[in-house]
Amino acid sequence: MEGSAPRRTRIQQEKRELILEAALEVFSANGFRGSTIDQIAEAAGMSKPNLLYYFRRKEDIHETLMQRLLDTWLAPLRELDDIGDPLTELRSYIRRKLEMARDFPRESRLFANEILQGAPRIKPMLEGELKTLVDEKATVIKGWMRAGKIARTDPWHLIFSIWATTQHYADFDVQVRAVLGADRGGDGRFEDAARFLEQLFLDGLKPKG
């Protein structure tokens, strides 16, 4: 179609993915300000001019990563189903968030770094796509409360609390493993965390009486 962007070849797409993977490693370790195009190019195993053929600026690479990250991060919340059993839906959400903490620690650190800097590059995403989805799911949770299916509480702070407790296992993983020690700090720590958080949140949300 006239005016549409040219379709990328398989090799071009593979090169972009290679750059984005290298950039994720560099950004998650150094933050946006502490990272350079040269570092990303070196991590990707290509020359700086070659990298700049695919992404003109460091900002373009970062923006692409952050958009992907937000899409991935929000997927479990999007799946919260208003017609499902509330406690089952919330249990599934907690477990999905912990799975993401286990499987995507670099992405979590990248997001945390951006937030700690005041979110200068993703604030429109936060105020737009993120806020819209959280407001929508808060309305779902309020509906469950009105129907007497779960105890009344603030749905926004419920969502924030789930984020905080699950992402802790990605952002503070070194601390978690150090404190738990060799016996309890292995892969089973995520299942232990899941059982604890389910008890913490779901017991508190069971309808009273």
C-alpha positions as CSV (number, residue, x, y, z in Angstrom):
1,M,0.0,0.0,0.0
2,E,1.3,3.4,-0.9
3,G,2.9,5.2,2.0
4,S,3.3,2.1,4.2
5,A,6.6,1.2,5.7
6,P,8.6,-1.4,3.7
7,R,8.4,-4.9,5.0
8,R,11.5,-6.1,6.8
9,T,13.4,-9.1,5.5
10,R,14.0,-12.1,7.8
11,I,17.6,-11.1,8.2
12,Q,16.7,-7.5,9.1
13,Q,14.2,-8.7,11.7
14,E,16.8,-11.1,13.2
15,K,19.3,-8.2,13.4
16,R,16.8,-6.0,15.2
17,E,16.0,-8.8,17.7
18,L,19.8,-9.2,18.3
19,I,20.1,-5.5,19.0
20,L,17.1,-5.4,21.3
21,E,18.4,-8.5,23.2
22,A,21.8,-6.8,23.7
23,A,20.1,-3.5,24.6
24,L,18.0,-5.2,27.2
25,E,21.1,-6.6,28.9
26,V,22.9,-3.2,28.8
27,F,19.9,-1.1,29.8
28,S,18.9,-3.4,32.7
29,A,22.5,-3.3,34.0
30,N,23.3,0.3,33.5
31,G,20.0,2.2,33.2
32,F,19.2,4.5,30.2
33,R,21.6,7.3,31.2
34,G,24.5,4.9,31.9
35,S,24.1,3.0,28.6
36,T,25.6,4.0,25.2
37,I,25.1,3.0,21.6
38,D,28.7,1.7,21.6
39,Q,28.0,-0.6,24.6
40,I,24.9,-2.0,22.8
41,A,26.7,-2.5,19.6
42,E,29.5,-4.3,21.4
43,A,27.0,-6.5,23.2
44,A,25.3,-7.3,19.9
45,G,28.6,-8.1,18.2
46,M,28.2,-5.6,15.5
47,S,29.7,-2.2,14.5
48,K,28.1,1.0,15.6
49,P,27.3,2.1,12.0
50,N,25.6,-1.3,11.4
51,L,23.5,-0.8,14.5
52,L,22.5,2.7,13.5
53,Y,21.2,1.3,10.2
54,Y,18.4,-0.4,12.3
55,F,17.9,2.2,15.1
56,R,18.9,5.8,14.6
57,R,19.1,6.7,18.3
58,K,19.5,5.1,21.7
59,E,16.0,6.5,22.5
60,D,14.5,4.5,19.7
61,I,15.9,1.3,21.0
62,H,14.7,2.1,24.5
63,E,11.3,3.1,23.4
64,T,10.8,-0.2,21.5
65,L,11.9,-2.2,24.5
66,M,9.7,-0.3,26.9
67,Q,6.6,-0.8,24.6
68,R,7.3,-4.5,24.4
69,L,7.8,-4.7,28.1
70,L,4.6,-2.9,28.9
71,D,2.7,-5.2,26.5
72,T,4.2,-8.2,28.3
73,W,3.7,-6.9,31.8
74,L,0.1,-6.0,31.2
75,A,-0.9,-9.3,29.6
76,P,-1.8,-11.1,32.9
77,L,-3.9,-8.1,34.0
78,R,-5.7,-8.0,30.7
79,E,-6.7,-11.7,31.3
80,L,-8.5,-10.9,34.6
81,D,-12.0,-12.1,33.6
82,D,-15.0,-10.4,35.1
83,I,-17.2,-13.4,34.6
84,G,-14.7,-15.8,36.3
85,D,-14.6,-16.7,40.0
86,P,-12.8,-13.7,41.7
87,L,-10.5,-15.7,44.0
88,T,-9.6,-18.0,41.1
89,E,-8.9,-15.1,38.8
90,L,-6.8,-13.3,41.4
91,R,-4.9,-16.5,42.3
92,S,-4.0,-16.9,38.6
93,Y,-3.0,-13.2,38.4
94,I,-0.6,-13.6,41.3
95,R,1.0,-16.7,39.9
96,R,1.4,-15.2,36.4
97,K,3.1,-12.1,37.9
98,L,5.5,-14.4,39.9
99,E,6.2,-16.4,36.8
100,M,7.1,-13.2,35.1
101,A,9.4,-12.2,38.0
102,R,11.1,-15.5,37.6
103,D,11.3,-15.5,33.8
104,F,11.9,-11.8,33.0
105,P,14.1,-10.3,35.7
106,R,16.0,-8.1,33.3
107,E,12.8,-6.6,32.0
108,S,11.6,-5.9,35.5
109,R,14.9,-4.2,36.4
110,L,14.7,-2.1,33.2
111,F,11.2,-1.0,34.1
112,A,12.2,-0.2,37.7
113,N,15.1,1.8,36.6
114,E,12.9,3.9,34.4
115,I,10.4,4.5,37.2
116,L,13.1,5.5,39.6
117,Q,14.2,8.1,37.2
118,G,10.7,9.6,37.1
119,A,9.6,7.7,34.0
120,P,10.7,10.5,31.6
121,R,10.5,8.3,28.5
122,I,7.3,6.3,29.3
123,K,5.1,8.6,31.2
124,P,2.6,8.8,28.3
125,M,2.3,5.0,28.3
126,L,1.7,5.1,32.1
127,E,-0.9,7.8,31.9
128,G,-2.5,6.3,28.9
129,E,-2.5,2.6,28.2
130,L,-1.5,1.5,31.8
131,K,-4.0,3.8,33.6
132,T,-6.8,2.8,31.2
133,L,-6.3,-0.9,31.8
134,V,-5.9,-0.5,35.6
135,D,-9.0,1.6,35.8
136,E,-10.9,-1.0,33.8
137,K,-9.8,-3.9,36.0
138,A,-10.4,-1.9,39.2
139,T,-14.0,-1.5,38.0
140,V,-14.2,-5.3,37.6
141,I,-12.9,-5.8,41.1
142,K,-15.4,-3.3,42.5
143,G,-18.1,-5.2,40.7
144,W,-17.1,-8.4,42.6
145,M,-17.2,-6.4,45.8
146,R,-20.7,-5.1,45.2
147,A,-21.8,-8.6,44.4
148,G,-20.5,-9.8,47.8
149,K,-18.0,-12.2,46.1
150,I,-15.0,-10.6,47.8
151,A,-14.4,-8.3,50.8
152,R,-14.5,-4.6,50.2
153,T,-11.2,-2.9,49.8
154,D,-9.5,-0.4,47.5
155,P,-9.1,-2.1,44.1
156,W,-6.3,0.2,42.9
157,H,-4.2,-0.4,46.0
158,L,-4.9,-4.1,45.7
159,I,-3.4,-4.1,42.2
160,F,-0.4,-2.0,43.4
161,S,0.2,-4.4,46.3
162,I,0.2,-7.4,44.0
163,W,2.7,-5.6,41.7
164,A,5.0,-4.7,44.6
165,T,5.1,-8.1,46.3
166,T,5.5,-10.2,43.1
167,Q,8.1,-7.9,41.3
168,H,10.1,-7.9,44.5
169,Y,11.3,-11.4,43.6
170,A,12.8,-10.0,40.3
171,D,14.1,-6.6,41.4
172,F,15.5,-7.9,44.8
173,D,16.3,-11.4,43.7
174,V,19.9,-11.3,45.0
175,Q,18.7,-10.2,48.4
176,V,15.9,-12.8,48.5
177,R,18.4,-15.6,47.7
178,A,21.0,-14.3,50.2
179,V,18.5,-14.2,53.0
180,L,16.8,-17.5,52.3
181,G,20.2,-19.3,51.9
182,A,21.2,-22.3,49.9
183,D,18.5,-24.6,51.3
184,R,15.5,-22.3,50.6
185,G,16.9,-19.9,47.9
186,G,16.6,-22.3,44.9
187,D,14.0,-22.4,42.2
188,G,11.4,-23.5,44.8
189,R,11.4,-20.0,46.3
190,F,8.9,-18.9,43.7
191,E,6.4,-21.7,44.6
192,D,6.9,-20.8,48.3
193,A,6.3,-17.2,47.4
194,A,3.2,-18.1,45.4
195,R,1.6,-20.0,48.3
196,F,2.4,-17.3,50.8
197,L,1.0,-14.5,48.6
198,E,-2.1,-16.5,47.8
199,Q,-2.7,-16.9,51.5
200,L,-2.0,-13.2,52.2
201,F,-4.2,-11.8,49.5
202,L,-7.0,-14.4,49.1
203,D,-7.7,-15.0,52.8
204,G,-8.0,-11.3,53.3
205,L,-10.4,-11.0,50.3
206,K,-12.8,-13.8,51.3
207,P,-16.2,-12.3,52.1
208,K,-16.8,-11.8,55.8
209,G,-19.6,-13.8,57.3
